[in-house]
Amino acid sequence: MDFSGKKAAFFTLGCKLNFSETSTIARHFEVKGFDRVDFKAQADVYVINSCSVTAESDKKSRNMIRQAIRRNPDALVVVTGCYAQLQADAIGQIPGVDYILGTNAKFRMTDFFDDFRKREQPFKLLQSENKNRDYHHAASWGDRTRSFLKVQDGCDYFCTYCTIPFARGRSRNDTIVNTVSKARETVANDIKEIILTGVNIGDFGKSTNESFIELLKNLDEVEGLERLRISSVEPNLLTDEIVDFVGGSKRIAPHFHLPLQSGSNEVLNLMKRKYKRELFAERVAKIRSVLPDAFIGVDIIAGTNGETEKFFRDSYDFVRELEVSQLHAFPYSERPGTKALELKPVVSVDDRKARARRLIQLSERKLRAFYEKNRGQIKSVLFENETDQKQLHGFTDNYIRVEVPFSSSLVNQVRQVRLSEINNMGNFEVELI
């Protein structure tokens, strides 16, 4: 079917992995003849790449679906992503939805647009977790100076609070050779920084008899790549060898993101996590010994089922003493079908939010202390391709956000700067070297 002249709009919720996949899907639409337009514009097709990590994510996904339907009731509305895979029946109850496509079907959605007409009943194509073993490359281009490069999908961990293995299937990846080829293709599109993304990227290589450290060593040799950034890595998969390699790397940024989830060993056990907090502390200490100025971000959940007040205080005190840079703290959200629903006691929603606020306040203090520690230092900054004509923002290699007066000559450039003062927005004002 000829789609020339038709307009497609996309909206992404959730993780960096979703952003990389939406970008890839959008490029496929363009190859088929679609013109990409903003999600707020009138379009012939609206694609919502949904998220289901929390109840709030489900709600946001439903809101975006309804927005698309209101914007143009005659447009095709396609819902994909984790919420589509896990809650297809609920989405099917929203009048105006035409396609509900699971994890693998999302990459060939235009194949289903047979007569390009609204459907009386939504077309559904999902995969069971055991059959969800195909791997699809993805990378974000075109809308920023950095690219999220997908290197892995799925997860074998089955933590008690999480539905991701049910939504995305088992851990899998492509070969190092093919992944590096995609990185080179990304760099050829004038991308200066690549962020490696996936569900559990430290598990890379399980399906190809390779390893994450081998992947890093090969990506570190990609010519033209200014900076490589690692996204979230499970602490039990972050080896000394990886940390040491990052310390001596030509391109890999001194930036780590480690999912802790709780600083209480009792809660970690209830969550079925694969490490104790002592190992987590060892990983942080190892990073600090090799890369003293590295940014270390930490995921933590407040108020999961089974987290008593004593366990929370234990967790809070543990995190407070860690030399980390920032916490990504959020309240626990029940997920249908997970083992966590069987755990007691159940923490009230108000208490979950209160505990999360305490962690967020702690995070703000830690981030400020990290910034102050870097005051006066000279760092390299990649300036972003933004539309704001007043200020230009960028990030140092160790993930400090800076801003300068807008200058088109700085866009998508890596420059040396001296970190001067922290402004009212919490960003560093800098002096160009």
Contacts in CASP RR format, 6 or more apart in sequence:
PFRMAT RR
TARGET T0000
AUTHOR 0000-0000-0000
METHOD contacts of the structure
MODEL  1
MDFSGKKAAFFTLGCKLNFSETSTIARHFEVKGFDRVDFKAQADVYVINS
CSVTAESDKKSRNMIRQAIRRNPDALVVVTGCYAQLQADAIGQIPGVDYI
LGTNAKFRMTDFFDDFRKREQPFKLLQSENKNRDYHHAASWGDRTRSFLK
VQDGCDYFCTYCTIPFARGRSRNDTIVNTVSKARETVANDIKEIILTGVN
IGDFGKSTNESFIELLKNLDEVEGLERLRISSVEPNLLTDEIVDFVGGSK
RIAPHFHLPLQSGSNEVLNLMKRKYKRELFAERVAKIRSVLPDAFIGVDI
IAGTNGETEKFFRDSYDFVRELEVSQLHAFPYSERPGTKALELKPVVSVD
DRKARARRLIQLSERKLRAFYEKNRGQIKSVLFENETDQKQLHGFTDNYI
RVEVPFSSSLVNQVRQVRLSEINNMGNFEVELI
1 113 0 8 1.000
1 114 0 8 1.000
1 116 0 8 1.000
2 33 0 8 1.000
3 29 0 8 1.000
3 32 0 8 1.000
3 33 0 8 1.000
3 34 0 8 1.000
3 110 0 8 1.000
3 113 0 8 1.000
3 116 0 8 1.000
4 33 0 8 1.000
5 33 0 8 1.000
5 34 0 8 1.000
5 35 0 8 1.000
6 33 0 8 1.000
6 34 0 8 1.000
6 35 0 8 1.000
6 44 0 8 1.000
6 45 0 8 1.000
6 116 0 8 1.000
7 34 0 8 1.000
7 35 0 8 1.000
7 36 0 8 1.000
7 37 0 8 1.000
7 41 0 8 1.000
7 42 0 8 1.000
7 43 0 8 1.000
7 44 0 8 1.000
7 45 0 8 1.000
8 26 0 8 1.000
8 29 0 8 1.000
8 34 0 8 1.000
8 35 0 8 1.000
8 36 0 8 1.000
8 37 0 8 1.000
8 43 0 8 1.000
8 44 0 8 1.000
8 45 0 8 1.000
8 46 0 8 1.000
8 47 0 8 1.000
9 36 0 8 1.000
9 37 0 8 1.000
9 38 0 8 1.000
9 39 0 8 1.000
9 40 0 8 1.000
9 41 0 8 1.000
9 43 0 8 1.000
9 45 0 8 1.000
9 46 0 8 1.000
9 47 0 8 1.000
9 68 0 8 1.000
10 22 0 8 1.000
10 25 0 8 1.000
10 26 0 8 1.000
10 36 0 8 1.000
10 39 0 8 1.000
10 46 0 8 1.000
10 47 0 8 1.000
10 48 0 8 1.000
10 49 0 8 1.000
11 39 0 8 1.000
11 46 0 8 1.000
11 47 0 8 1.000
11 48 0 8 1.000
11 49 0 8 1.000
11 64 0 8 1.000
11 68 0 8 1.000
12 18 0 8 1.000
12 19 0 8 1.000
12 22 0 8 1.000
12 49 0 8 1.000
13 48 0 8 1.000
13 49 0 8 1.000
13 50 0 8 1.000
13 51 0 8 1.000
13 57 0 8 1.000
13 60 0 8 1.000
13 61 0 8 1.000
13 64 0 8 1.000
13 83 0 8 1.000
14 51 0 8 1.000
14 53 0 8 1.000
14 57 0 8 1.000
15 51 0 8 1.000
15 53 0 8 1.000
15 197 0 8 1.000
15 198 0 8 1.000
16 148 0 8 1.000
16 195 0 8 1.000
16 197 0 8 1.000
16 198 0 8 1.000
16 231 0 8 1.000
17 138 0 8 1.000
17 148 0 8 1.000
17 150 0 8 1.000
17 153 0 8 1.000
17 197 0 8 1.000
17 198 0 8 1.000
17 199 0 8 1.000
18 49 0 8 1.000
18 51 0 8 1.000
18 81 0 8 1.000
19 140 0 8 1.000
19 148 0 8 1.000
20 138 0 8 1.000
20 139 0 8 1.000
20 140 0 8 1.000
20 147 0 8 1.000
20 148 0 8 1.000
20 149 0 8 1.000
20 150 0 8 1.000
20 197 0 8 1.000
21 49 0 8 1.000
21 106 0 8 1.000
21 107 0 8 1.000
21 136 0 8 1.000
21 138 0 8 1.000
21 150 0 8 1.000
22 47 0 8 1.000
22 49 0 8 1.000
22 140 0 8 1.000
23 138 0 8 1.000
23 139 0 8 1.000
23 140 0 8 1.000
23 141 0 8 1.000
23 142 0 8 1.000
23 143 0 8 1.000
23 148 0 8 1.000
24 107 0 8 1.000
24 136 0 8 1.000
24 137 0 8 1.000
24 138 0 8 1.000
24 139 0 8 1.000
24 140 0 8 1.000
25 47 0 8 1.000
25 49 0 8 1.000
25 80 0 8 1.000
25 106 0 8 1.000
25 107 0 8 1.000
25 109 0 8 1.000
26 36 0 8 1.000
26 47 0 8 1.000
27 141 0 8 1.000
28 107 0 8 1.000
28 110 0 8 1.000
29 36 0 8 1.000
29 45 0 8 1.000
29 110 0 8 1.000
30 36 0 8 1.000
32 110 0 8 1.000
34 44 0 8 1.000
34 45 0 8 1.000
37 43 0 8 1.000
39 46 0 8 1.000
39 68 0 8 1.000
40 71 0 8 1.000
42 71 0 8 1.000
42 72 0 8 1.000
42 75 0 8 1.000
43 71 0 8 1.000
43 72 0 8 1.000
43 75 0 8 1.000
44 72 0 8 1.000
44 75 0 8 1.000
44 76 0 8 1.000
44 116 0 8 1.000
45 75 0 8 1.000
45 76 0 8 1.000
45 77 0 8 1.000
45 78 0 8 1.000
45 113 0 8 1.000
46 68 0 8 1.000
46 71 0 8 1.000
46 72 0 8 1.000
46 75 0 8 1.000
46 76 0 8 1.000
46 77 0 8 1.000
46 78 0 8 1.000
47 78 0 8 1.000
47 80 0 8 1.000
47 109 0 8 1.000
48 61 0 8 1.000
48 64 0 8 1.000
48 65 0 8 1.000
48 68 0 8 1.000
48 77 0 8 1.000
48 78 0 8 1.000
48 79 0 8 1.000
48 80 0 8 1.000
49 80 0 8 1.000
49 81 0 8 1.000
49 106 0 8 1.000
50 57 0 8 1.000
50 61 0 8 1.000
50 64 0 8 1.000
50 65 0 8 1.000
50 79 0 8 1.000
50 80 0 8 1.000
50 81 0 8 1.000
50 82 0 8 1.000
50 83 0 8 1.000
50 84 0 8 1.000
51 57 0 8 1.000
51 60 0 8 1.000
51 61 0 8 1.000
51 81 0 8 1.000
51 82 0 8 1.000
51 83 0 8 1.000
52 58 0 8 1.000
52 61 0 8 1.000
52 81 0 8 1.000
52 82 0 8 1.000
52 83 0 8 1.000
52 85 0 8 1.000
52 86 0 8 1.000
52 87 0 8 1.000
52 163 0 8 1.000
52 167 0 8 1.000
52 335 0 8 1.000
53 82 0 8 1.000
53 163 0 8 1.000
53 164 0 8 1.000
53 333 0 8 1.000
54 330 0 8 1.000
54 333 0 8 1.000
54 335 0 8 1.000
55 333 0 8 1.000
55 334 0 8 1.000
56 333 0 8 1.000
57 83 0 8 1.000
58 83 0 8 1.000
58 87 0 8 1.000
61 79 0 8 1.000
61 83 0 8 1.000
62 91 0 8 1.000
62 94 0 8 1.000
65 77 0 8 1.000
65 79 0 8 1.000
65 91 0 8 1.000
65 94 0 8 1.000
65 97 0 8 1.000
66 94 0 8 1.000
68 75 0 8 1.000
68 77 0 8 1.000
69 77 0 8 1.000
69 94 0 8 1.000
69 95 0 8 1.000
69 96 0 8 1.000
69 97 0 8 1.000
73 96 0 8 1.000
74 118 0 8 1.000
76 98 0 8 1.000
76 99 0 8 1.000
76 113 0 8 1.000
76 116 0 8 1.000
76 118 0 8 1.000
77 96 0 8 1.000
77 97 0 8 1.000
77 98 0 8 1.000
77 99 0 8 1.000
78 98 0 8 1.000
78 99 0 8 1.000
78 100 0 8 1.000
78 101 0 8 1.000
78 109 0 8 1.000
79 91 0 8 1.000
79 97 0 8 1.000
79 99 0 8 1.000
79 100 0 8 1.000
79 101 0 8 1.000
80 100 0 8 1.000
80 101 0 8 1.000
80 102 0 8 1.000
80 105 0 8 1.000
80 106 0 8 1.000
80 109 0 8 1.000
81 101 0 8 1.000
81 102 0 8 1.000
81 103 0 8 1.000
81 106 0 8 1.000
81 167 0 8 1.000
82 103 0 8 1.000
82 163 0 8 1.000
82 164 0 8 1.000
82 167 0 8 1.000
82 168 0 8 1.000
83 91 0 8 1.000
84 91 0 8 1.000
84 100 0 8 1.000
84 101 0 8 1.000
84 102 0 8 1.000
84 126 0 8 1.000
85 102 0 8 1.000
85 103 0 8 1.000
85 126 0 8 1.000
85 127 0 8 1.000
85 166 0 8 1.000
85 167 0 8 1.000
85 168 0 8 1.000
86 163 0 8 1.000
86 166 0 8 1.000
86 167 0 8 1.000
86 336 0 8 1.000
88 100 0 8 1.000
88 102 0 8 1.000
88 124 0 8 1.000
88 126 0 8 1.000
91 97 0 8 1.000
91 100 0 8 1.000
91 122 0 8 1.000
92 100 0 8 1.000
92 122 0 8 1.000
92 124 0 8 1.000
96 118 0 8 1.000
96 122 0 8 1.000
97 122 0 8 1.000
98 118 0 8 1.000
98 119 0 8 1.000
98 122 0 8 1.000
98 123 0 8 1.000
99 109 0 8 1.000
99 112 0 8 1.000
99 119 0 8 1.000
99 122 0 8 1.000
99 123 0 8 1.000
99 124 0 8 1.000
100 122 0 8 1.000
100 123 0 8 1.000
100 124 0 8 1.000
100 125 0 8 1.000
100 126 0 8 1.000
101 109 0 8 1.000
101 112 0 8 1.000
101 124 0 8 1.000
101 125 0 8 1.000
101 126 0 8 1.000
102 125 0 8 1.000
102 126 0 8 1.000
102 127 0 8 1.000
103 127 0 8 1.000
103 132 0 8 1.000
103 167 0 8 1.000
103 168 0 8 1.000
103 169 0 8 1.000
104 127 0 8 1.000
104 132 0 8 1.000
104 134 0 8 1.000
104 136 0 8 1.000
105 112 0 8 1.000
105 125 0 8 1.000
105 126 0 8 1.000
105 127 0 8 1.000
107 136 0 8 1.000
112 123 0 8 1.000
112 125 0 8 1.000
129 165 0 8 1.000
129 166 0 8 1.000
129 169 0 8 1.000
129 170 0 8 1.000
130 169 0 8 1.000
130 170 0 8 1.000
132 168 0 8 1.000
132 169 0 8 1.000
132 170 0 8 1.000
133 169 0 8 1.000
133 170 0 8 1.000
133 172 0 8 1.000
135 153 0 8 1.000
135 172 0 8 1.000
135 173 0 8 1.000
135 174 0 8 1.000
135 207 0 8 1.000
136 150 0 8 1.000
136 153 0 8 1.000
137 150 0 8 1.000
137 174 0 8 1.000
137 178 0 8 1.000
137 179 0 8 1.000
137 182 0 8 1.000
138 148 0 8 1.000
138 149 0 8 1.000
138 150 0 8 1.000
139 147 0 8 1.000
139 148 0 8 1.000
139 149 0 8 1.000
139 150 0 8 1.000
139 182 0 8 1.000
139 185 0 8 1.000
139 186 0 8 1.000
140 147 0 8 1.000
140 148 0 8 1.000
141 147 0 8 1.000
141 186 0 8 1.000
141 189 0 8 1.000
141 191 0 8 1.000
142 189 0 8 1.000
144 384 0 8 1.000
144 385 0 8 1.000
145 191 0 8 1.000
145 192 0 8 1.000
145 193 0 8 1.000
145 382 0 8 1.000
145 383 0 8 1.000
145 384 0 8 1.000
145 385 0 8 1.000
145 411 0 8 1.000
145 412 0 8 1.000
146 191 0 8 1.000
146 192 0 8 1.000
146 193 0 8 1.000
146 194 0 8 1.000
146 195 0 8 1.000
146 229 0 8 1.000
146 382 0 8 1.000
146 384 0 8 1.000
147 186 0 8 1.000
147 189 0 8 1.000
147 191 0 8 1.000
147 193 0 8 1.000
147 194 0 8 1.000
147 195 0 8 1.000
148 194 0 8 1.000
148 195 0 8 1.000
148 197 0 8 1.000
149 179 0 8 1.000
149 182 0 8 1.000
149 183 0 8 1.000
149 186 0 8 1.000
149 194 0 8 1.000
149 195 0 8 1.000
149 196 0 8 1.000
149 197 0 8 1.000
150 197 0 8 1.000
150 198 0 8 1.000
151 173 0 8 1.000
151 179 0 8 1.000
151 196 0 8 1.000
151 197 0 8 1.000
151 198 0 8 1.000
151 201 0 8 1.000
151 204 0 8 1.000
151 215 0 8 1.000
152 171 0 8 1.000
152 172 0 8 1.000
152 173 0 8 1.000
152 198 0 8 1.000
152 199 0 8 1.000
152 200 0 8 1.000
152 201 0 8 1.000
152 202 0 8 1.000
152 203 0 8 1.000
152 204 0 8 1.000
152 205 0 8 1.000
153 168 0 8 1.000
153 169 0 8 1.000
153 171 0 8 1.000
153 172 0 8 1.000
153 173 0 8 1.000
153 198 0 8 1.000
153 199 0 8 1.000
154 164 0 8 1.000
154 165 0 8 1.000
154 168 0 8 1.000
154 169 0 8 1.000
154 170 0 8 1.000
154 171 0 8 1.000
154 172 0 8 1.000
154 198 0 8 1.000
154 199 0 8 1.000
154 200 0 8 1.000
155 162 0 8 1.000
155 164 0 8 1.000
155 165 0 8 1.000
155 168 0 8 1.000
155 169 0 8 1.000
155 170 0 8 1.000
155 171 0 8 1.000
155 199 0 8 1.000
155 200 0 8 1.000
155 203 0 8 1.000
156 165 0 8 1.000
156 170 0 8 1.000
156 171 0 8 1.000
156 200 0 8 1.000
156 203 0 8 1.000
156 206 0 8 1.000
157 165 0 8 1.000
157 200 0 8 1.000
157 234 0 8 1.000
157 272 0 8 1.000
157 274 0 8 1.000
158 165 0 8 1.000
158 272 0 8 1.000
159 261 0 8 1.000
159 271 0 8 1.000
159 272 0 8 1.000
159 273 0 8 1.000
160 270 0 8 1.000
160 271 0 8 1.000
160 272 0 8 1.000
160 338 0 8 1.000
160 339 0 8 1.000
160 340 0 8 1.000
160 343 0 8 1.000
161 271 0 8 1.000
161 301 0 8 1.000
161 304 0 8 1.000
161 305 0 8 1.000
161 332 0 8 1.000
161 335 0 8 1.000
161 338 0 8 1.000
161 340 0 8 1.000
162 335 0 8 1.000
162 338 0 8 1.000
163 335 0 8 1.000
163 336 0 8 1.000
163 337 0 8 1.000
163 338 0 8 1.000
164 199 0 8 1.000
166 337 0 8 1.000
168 199 0 8 1.000
171 199 0 8 1.000
171 200 0 8 1.000
171 203 0 8 1.000
171 206 0 8 1.000
171 207 0 8 1.000
172 206 0 8 1.000
172 207 0 8 1.000
173 179 0 8 1.000
173 204 0 8 1.000
173 205 0 8 1.000
173 206 0 8 1.000
173 207 0 8 1.000
173 208 0 8 1.000
174 208 0 8 1.000
175 208 0 8 1.000
175 210 0 8 1.000
176 208 0 8 1.000
176 210 0 8 1.000
176 214 0 8 1.000
176 215 0 8 1.000
176 218 0 8 1.000
179 215 0 8 1.000
179 219 0 8 1.000
180 215 0 8 1.000
180 218 0 8 1.000
180 219 0 8 1.000
180 222 0 8 1.000
183 194 0 8 1.000
183 219 0 8 1.000
183 222 0 8 1.000
183 225 0 8 1.000
184 222 0 8 1.000
186 194 0 8 1.000
187 194 0 8 1.000
187 222 0 8 1.000
187 223 0 8 1.000
187 224 0 8 1.000
187 225 0 8 1.000
190 412 0 8 1.000
192 225 0 8 1.000
192 226 0 8 1.000
192 227 0 8 1.000
192 382 0 8 1.000
192 412 0 8 1.000
192 414 0 8 1.000
193 225 0 8 1.000
193 226 0 8 1.000
193 227 0 8 1.000
193 228 0 8 1.000
193 229 0 8 1.000
193 253 0 8 1.000
193 382 0 8 1.000
194 219 0 8 1.000
194 225 0 8 1.000
194 227 0 8 1.000
194 228 0 8 1.000
194 229 0 8 1.000
195 229 0 8 1.000
195 230 0 8 1.000
195 231 0 8 1.000
196 219 0 8 1.000
196 228 0 8 1.000
196 229 0 8 1.000
196 230 0 8 1.000
196 231 0 8 1.000
197 231 0 8 1.000
198 231 0 8 1.000
200 234 0 8 1.000
200 237 0 8 1.000
201 212 0 8 1.000
201 230 0 8 1.000
201 231 0 8 1.000
201 232 0 8 1.000
201 233 0 8 1.000
202 212 0 8 1.000
202 233 0 8 1.000
202 234 0 8 1.000
202 237 0 8 1.000
202 238 0 8 1.000
203 212 0 8 1.000
203 234 0 8 1.000
203 237 0 8 1.000
204 210 0 8 1.000
204 211 0 8 1.000
204 212 0 8 1.000
204 215 0 8 1.000
205 211 0 8 1.000
205 212 0 8 1.000
205 215 0 8 1.000
212 233 0 8 1.000
212 237 0 8 1.000
212 242 0 8 1.000
213 239 0 8 1.000
213 241 0 8 1.000
213 242 0 8 1.000
213 245 0 8 1.000
216 228 0 8 1.000
216 230 0 8 1.000
216 242 0 8 1.000
216 245 0 8 1.000
216 246 0 8 1.000
216 249 0 8 1.000
216 252 0 8 1.000
217 245 0 8 1.000
219 225 0 8 1.000
219 228 0 8 1.000
219 251 0 8 1.000
220 228 0 8 1.000
220 245 0 8 1.000
220 249 0 8 1.000
220 250 0 8 1.000
220 251 0 8 1.000
220 252 0 8 1.000
222 228 0 8 1.000
222 251 0 8 1.000
225 251 0 8 1.000
226 251 0 8 1.000
226 382 0 8 1.000
226 414 0 8 1.000
227 251 0 8 1.000
227 252 0 8 1.000
227 253 0 8 1.000
227 382 0 8 1.000
227 397 0 8 1.000
227 414 0 8 1.000
228 249 0 8 1.000
228 251 0 8 1.000
228 252 0 8 1.000
228 253 0 8 1.000
229 252 0 8 1.000
229 253 0 8 1.000
229 255 0 8 1.000
230 246 0 8 1.000
230 252 0 8 1.000
230 253 0 8 1.000
230 255 0 8 1.000
230 256 0 8 1.000
230 257 0 8 1.000
231 257 0 8 1.000
232 257 0 8 1.000
232 258 0 8 1.000
232 259 0 8 1.000
232 299 0 8 1.000
233 242 0 8 1.000
233 256 0 8 1.000
233 257 0 8 1.000
233 258 0 8 1.000
234 258 0 8 1.000
234 259 0 8 1.000
234 274 0 8 1.000
234 275 0 8 1.000
235 258 0 8 1.000
235 259 0 8 1.000
235 260 0 8 1.000
235 275 0 8 1.000
235 279 0 8 1.000
235 280 0 8 1.000
235 283 0 8 1.000
236 274 0 8 1.000
236 275 0 8 1.000
236 279 0 8 1.000
238 256 0 8 1.000
238 258 0 8 1.000
238 283 0 8 1.000
240 286 0 8 1.000
243 283 0 8 1.000
243 286 0 8 1.000
243 287 0 8 1.000
243 290 0 8 1.000
243 291 0 8 1.000
244 290 0 8 1.000
245 252 0 8 1.000
246 252 0 8 1.000
246 254 0 8 1.000
246 290 0 8 1.000
246 291 0 8 1.000
247 254 0 8 1.000
247 290 0 8 1.000
247 291 0 8 1.000
253 397 0 8 1.000
253 398 0 8 1.000
253 399 0 8 1.000
254 291 0 8 1.000
254 293 0 8 1.000
254 294 0 8 1.000
254 295 0 8 1.000
254 397 0 8 1.000
254 398 0 8 1.000
255 294 0 8 1.000
255 295 0 8 1.000
255 397 0 8 1.000
255 398 0 8 1.000
255 399 0 8 1.000
256 287 0 8 1.000
256 294 0 8 1.000
256 295 0 8 1.000
256 296 0 8 1.000
256 297 0 8 1.000
257 296 0 8 1.000
257 297 0 8 1.000
257 298 0 8 1.000
257 299 0 8 1.000
258 280 0 8 1.000
258 283 0 8 1.000
258 284 0 8 1.000
258 296 0 8 1.000
258 297 0 8 1.000
258 298 0 8 1.000
258 299 0 8 1.000
259 298 0 8 1.000
259 299 0 8 1.000
260 277 0 8 1.000
260 280 0 8 1.000
260 298 0 8 1.000
260 299 0 8 1.000
260 300 0 8 1.000
260 319 0 8 1.000
261 267 0 8 1.000
261 268 0 8 1.000
261 271 0 8 1.000
261 273 0 8 1.000
261 299 0 8 1.000
261 300 0 8 1.000
261 301 0 8 1.000
262 268 0 8 1.000
262 271 0 8 1.000
262 273 0 8 1.000
262 277 0 8 1.000
262 300 0 8 1.000
262 301 0 8 1.000
262 304 0 8 1.000
262 307 0 8 1.000
262 311 0 8 1.000
262 315 0 8 1.000
263 277 0 8 1.000
263 280 0 8 1.000
263 300 0 8 1.000
263 314 0 8 1.000
263 315 0 8 1.000
263 318 0 8 1.000
263 319 0 8 1.000
264 277 0 8 1.000
264 307 0 8 1.000
264 311 0 8 1.000
264 312 0 8 1.000
264 314 0 8 1.000
264 315 0 8 1.000
264 318 0 8 1.000
265 276 0 8 1.000
265 277 0 8 1.000
266 311 0 8 1.000
266 314 0 8 1.000
267 304 0 8 1.000
267 306 0 8 1.000
267 307 0 8 1.000
267 311 0 8 1.000
267 315 0 8 1.000
268 275 0 8 1.000
268 276 0 8 1.000
268 277 0 8 1.000
270 304 0 8 1.000
270 305 0 8 1.000
270 306 0 8 1.000
270 307 0 8 1.000
270 340 0 8 1.000
270 343 0 8 1.000
271 304 0 8 1.000
271 340 0 8 1.000
272 339 0 8 1.000
277 318 0 8 1.000
281 318 0 8 1.000
281 322 0 8 1.000
284 296 0 8 1.000
284 322 0 8 1.000
284 323 0 8 1.000
284 324 0 8 1.000
287 294 0 8 1.000
287 296 0 8 1.000
288 294 0 8 1.000
288 296 0 8 1.000
288 323 0 8 1.000
293 373 0 8 1.000
293 374 0 8 1.000
293 377 0 8 1.000
293 398 0 8 1.000
294 398 0 8 1.000
295 325 0 8 1.000
295 326 0 8 1.000
295 370 0 8 1.000
295 398 0 8 1.000
295 399 0 8 1.000
295 400 0 8 1.000
296 323 0 8 1.000
296 324 0 8 1.000
296 325 0 8 1.000
296 326 0 8 1.000
297 324 0 8 1.000
297 325 0 8 1.000
297 326 0 8 1.000
297 327 0 8 1.000
297 328 0 8 1.000
298 319 0 8 1.000
298 322 0 8 1.000
298 324 0 8 1.000
298 326 0 8 1.000
298 327 0 8 1.000
298 328 0 8 1.000
299 327 0 8 1.000
299 328 0 8 1.000
300 315 0 8 1.000
300 319 0 8 1.000
300 327 0 8 1.000
300 328 0 8 1.000
300 329 0 8 1.000
300 359 0 8 1.000
301 329 0 8 1.000
301 330 0 8 1.000
301 331 0 8 1.000
301 332 0 8 1.000
302 312 0 8 1.000
302 329 0 8 1.000
302 330 0 8 1.000
302 331 0 8 1.000
302 332 0 8 1.000
302 352 0 8 1.000
302 353 0 8 1.000
302 355 0 8 1.000
302 356 0 8 1.000
302 358 0 8 1.000
302 359 0 8 1.000
303 312 0 8 1.000
303 331 0 8 1.000
303 332 0 8 1.000
303 347 0 8 1.000
303 351 0 8 1.000
303 352 0 8 1.000
303 355 0 8 1.000
303 356 0 8 1.000
304 332 0 8 1.000
304 340 0 8 1.000
304 343 0 8 1.000
304 347 0 8 1.000
305 332 0 8 1.000
305 334 0 8 1.000
305 340 0 8 1.000
305 341 0 8 1.000
305 342 0 8 1.000
305 343 0 8 1.000
305 344 0 8 1.000
305 345 0 8 1.000
305 346 0 8 1.000
305 347 0 8 1.000
306 343 0 8 1.000
306 344 0 8 1.000
306 345 0 8 1.000
306 346 0 8 1.000
306 347 0 8 1.000
307 315 0 8 1.000
307 332 0 8 1.000
307 347 0 8 1.000
308 345 0 8 1.000
312 355 0 8 1.000
316 355 0 8 1.000
316 358 0 8 1.000
316 359 0 8 1.000
316 362 0 8 1.000
319 327 0 8 1.000
319 359 0 8 1.000
319 362 0 8 1.000
320 362 0 8 1.000
324 366 0 8 1.000
325 366 0 8 1.000
325 367 0 8 1.000
325 370 0 8 1.000
325 399 0 8 1.000
326 363 0 8 1.000
326 366 0 8 1.000
326 367 0 8 1.000
326 370 0 8 1.000
327 359 0 8 1.000
327 360 0 8 1.000
327 362 0 8 1.000
327 363 0 8 1.000
327 366 0 8 1.000
328 363 0 8 1.000
329 356 0 8 1.000
329 359 0 8 1.000
329 360 0 8 1.000
329 363 0 8 1.000
330 356 0 8 1.000
331 349 0 8 1.000
331 352 0 8 1.000
331 353 0 8 1.000
331 355 0 8 1.000
331 356 0 8 1.000
332 340 0 8 1.000
332 347 0 8 1.000
332 352 0 8 1.000
334 340 0 8 1.000
334 341 0 8 1.000
335 341 0 8 1.000
347 355 0 8 1.000
368 422 0 8 1.000
370 400 0 8 1.000
371 400 0 8 1.000
371 422 0 8 1.000
371 426 0 8 1.000
371 428 0 8 1.000
372 422 0 8 1.000
374 396 0 8 1.000
374 398 0 8 1.000
374 400 0 8 1.000
374 419 0 8 1.000
374 428 0 8 1.000
375 419 0 8 1.000
375 420 0 8 1.000
375 421 0 8 1.000
375 422 0 8 1.000
375 428 0 8 1.000
376 418 0 8 1.000
376 419 0 8 1.000
376 420 0 8 1.000
377 418 0 8 1.000
377 419 0 8 1.000
378 416 0 8 1.000
378 417 0 8 1.000
378 418 0 8 1.000
378 419 0 8 1.000
378 433 0 8 1.000
379 396 0 8 1.000
379 397 0 8 1.000
379 398 0 8 1.000
379 400 0 8 1.000
379 416 0 8 1.000
379 417 0 8 1.000
379 419 0 8 1.000
380 396 0 8 1.000
380 397 0 8 1.000
380 414 0 8 1.000
380 415 0 8 1.000
380 416 0 8 1.000
380 417 0 8 1.000
381 394 0 8 1.000
381 395 0 8 1.000
381 396 0 8 1.000
381 402 0 8 1.000
381 414 0 8 1.000
381 415 0 8 1.000
381 416 0 8 1.000
381 417 0 8 1.000
381 430 0 8 1.000
382 394 0 8 1.000
382 395 0 8 1.000
382 412 0 8 1.000
382 413 0 8 1.000
382 414 0 8 1.000
383 392 0 8 1.000
383 393 0 8 1.000
383 394 0 8 1.000
383 404 0 8 1.000
383 410 0 8 1.000
383 411 0 8 1.000
383 412 0 8 1.000
383 413 0 8 1.000
383 414 0 8 1.000
383 415 0 8 1.000
384 392 0 8 1.000
384 393 0 8 1.000
384 394 0 8 1.000
384 395 0 8 1.000
384 411 0 8 1.000
384 412 0 8 1.000
385 411 0 8 1.000
385 412 0 8 1.000
386 392 0 8 1.000
386 393 0 8 1.000
386 411 0 8 1.000
388 406 0 8 1.000
389 406 0 8 1.000
390 405 0 8 1.000
390 406 0 8 1.000
391 403 0 8 1.000
391 404 0 8 1.000
391 405 0 8 1.000
391 406 0 8 1.000
392 403 0 8 1.000
392 404 0 8 1.000
392 405 0 8 1.000
392 406 0 8 1.000
392 407 0 8 1.000
392 410 0 8 1.000
392 411 0 8 1.000
393 401 0 8 1.000
393 402 0 8 1.000
393 403 0 8 1.000
393 427 0 8 1.000
394 401 0 8 1.000
394 402 0 8 1.000
394 403 0 8 1.000
395 401 0 8 1.000
395 402 0 8 1.000
396 402 0 8 1.000
396 417 0 8 1.000
396 419 0 8 1.000
400 419 0 8 1.000
400 428 0 8 1.000
401 426 0 8 1.000
401 427 0 8 1.000
401 428 0 8 1.000
402 417 0 8 1.000
402 419 0 8 1.000
402 427 0 8 1.000
402 428 0 8 1.000
402 429 0 8 1.000
402 430 0 8 1.000
403 423 0 8 1.000
403 425 0 8 1.000
403 427 0 8 1.000
403 428 0 8 1.000
403 429 0 8 1.000
403 430 0 8 1.000
404 410 0 8 1.000
404 417 0 8 1.000
404 429 0 8 1.000
404 430 0 8 1.000
404 432 0 8 1.000
415 432 0 8 1.000
415 433 0 8 1.000
416 432 0 8 1.000
416 433 0 8 1.000
417 430 0 8 1.000
417 431 0 8 1.000
417 432 0 8 1.000
417 433 0 8 1.000
418 430 0 8 1.000
418 431 0 8 1.000
418 433 0 8 1.000
419 428 0 8 1.000
419 430 0 8 1.000
420 428 0 8 1.000
420 429 0 8 1.000
420 430 0 8 1.000
420 431 0 8 1.000
421 428 0 8 1.000
421 429 0 8 1.000
422 428 0 8 1.000
422 429 0 8 1.000
423 429 0 8 1.000
END
